[in-house]
Amino acid sequence: MSNSENQEAYWTNRYQENLTGWDIGNPSLPMKSYIDQLSNKDIKILIPGAGNAYEAEYLFHQGFRNVYVLDISNVPLQQFKSRVPGFPSSHLLHQNFFELADTYDLILEQTFFCSLEPTVENRSGYAKQMYELLNPGGKLVGLWFKHPLRKDSNRPFGGTKEEYLSYLTPYFSEHSLADCYNSIPPRMGNEFFGIFQRKPTA
């Protein structure tokens, strides 16, 4: 079984067993607040590792029609389709993030990075893939957990600001990466909110 198949089986099991403690049942306030500032509803948006994709649902109901939802497990994608039947099926991407080949204007990061096994290969590959997936001038925006990464830690995996920037700055200009002021109460003080713009060349 390939690593991609292993990952799909792992996440599918989590959804089937309802082991989804990260799922808050609605779009997170930091992401909703950022979405509410977007004026161009024609931009092409990707939400990777989206799970039940409440942010995509919110975007769709706000009139954004160029939104794509990606997950390695088909279970949350089907749950999303049942919940938002008008959402185009062709915009539901059942595949491995690292194998996706397309380009977007905006990628919304809802702690997806922190769900990946925290190897140097995964983390550097994430930064490079985000760069490849964005159009020139495109932005990577979202949330990263700020608790230190421990050898014995379980998902969600954390990291320090310095570590995150070490992976992202070769590919992105840092607009901001700061403590998130409007996290949900259980995560207050435990998240960074970041906005990164793709460099013209890496």
Order of alpha helices (4+ residues) and beta strands (2+ residues): alpha-alpha-beta-alpha-beta-alpha-beta-beta-alpha-beta-alpha-beta-beta
